Amino acid sequence: MKGKDLRAKNAAALNEDLLKLRREQFNLRMARATGQAAKPDQFAKVRKNIARVKTALVAARPVAVPSKQAKTTAGTSRSGKGAV
């Protein structure tokens, strides 16, 4: 799974890929628990592919533009109570 291919997909397709990878990861864990794990390198590959898909999902998210109103914290303490 290449990053270039993932960036070309939309969020719905990425979420679908993430779900498939999570299922594969679960199946690998179950196979290992029952003593049937044949390819131990698959655990790391699936884990890294999940990270790639999550990274692509974050990159596909629209960037929030901060509003023009600035939050003022003057006169308030950390506890949320006004200045005494």
RONUNU-419520 format. One line per field, with one value per residue (C-alpha): residue number from 1; chain; x, y, z. Coordinates in steps of 0.5 Angstrom, whole numbers, m for minus. Example, Ala and Ser with C-alpha at 12.3 -4.5 7.8 and 13.67 -1.06 7.14 Angstrom:
2
num: c(1,2)
chaine: c(A,A)
X: c(25,27)
Y: c(m9,m2)
Z: c(16,14)
***
This chain:
84
num: c(1,2,3,4,5,6,7,8,9,10,11,12,13,14,15,16,17,18,19,20,21,22,23,24,25,26,27,28,29,30,31,32,33,34,35,36,37,38,39,40,41,42,43,44,45,46,47,48,49,50,51,52,53,54,55,56,57,58,59,60,61,62,63,64,65,66,67,68,69,70,71,72,73,74,75,76,77,78,79,80,81,82,83,84)
chaine: c(A,A,A,A,A,A,A,A,A,A,A,A,A,A,A,A,A,A,A,A,A,A,A,A,A,A,A,A,A,A,A,A,A,A,A,A,A,A,A,A,A,A,A,A,A,A,A,A,A,A,A,A,A,A,A,A,A,A,A,A,A,A,A,A,A,A,A,A,A,A,A,A,A,A,A,A,A,A,A,A,A,A,A,A)
X: c(0,3,2,1,m5,m8,m8,m11,m17,m23,m25,m30,m25,m20,m25,m27,m19,m18,m24,m21,m14,m17,m21,m15,m11,m16,m16,m9,m9,m14,m10,m4,m8,m10,m3,m5,0,4,7,9,11,4,3,8,6,m2,0,4,m1,m7,m2,m1,m9,m10,m5,m8,m15,m12,m9,m15,m19,m21,m16,m20,m19,m19,m25,m23,m25,m19,m21,m19,m16,m15,m18,m19,m15,m14,m19,m24,m26,m26,m20,m21)
Y: c(0,6,13,16,11,13,20,19,16,20,19,14,10,11,9,3,1,2,m2,m8,m7,m7,m14,m17,m15,m18,m24,m25,m24,m29,m34,m33,m34,m41,m43,m42,m36,m37,m31,m27,m21,m19,m16,m11,m10,m9,m4,0,0,2,8,10,10,14,19,20,21,27,30,29,33,40,45,49,57,60,66,73,74,72,69,73,70,77,77,70,65,58,55,59,64,71,76,77)
Z: c(0,m2,0,m7,m8,m1,m2,m9,m5,m2,6,5,1,6,12,8,7,15,17,12,16,23,21,18,24,29,25,25,33,33,29,33,40,37,35,27,26,20,18,24,19,17,24,23,16,18,23,19,13,19,20,13,12,18,16,9,13,17,11,7,13,11,14,19,19,25,26,27,34,38,45,51,57,61,68,68,72,70,75,71,76,75,77,85)
***
